[in-house]
Amino acid sequence: MELADGGAWSDASLLRDDVLGAYRTALHKRFPGAPIVPSMSAYGTDSVYTRAAGIPSYGVAGMWGYIGEPMGIHGLNERIPVKAFHDHIDISEEMIRELAR
């Protein structure tokens, strides 16, 4: 489906138990008991095209803050802690491996 301005549109993907469960397992290995709060991103991604083609698509945020580590989101000094970057890679890899079984 195309929007009047030429942009794409698609319905949100339904939240699946297997996807949420794989994320919960991977996340809680590193951050036991951390709450998981599904949300919608207010920015555009390529997922609009995969969802429009009938492929469920999800994003997983990996921007954790740590006490004593400065973060500069969308500022002149944009950065995340190195540990947050590596934790996100580990969590994503574990989640993908679980879903691929």
Order of alpha helices (4+ residues) and beta strands (2+ residues): alpha-alpha-alpha
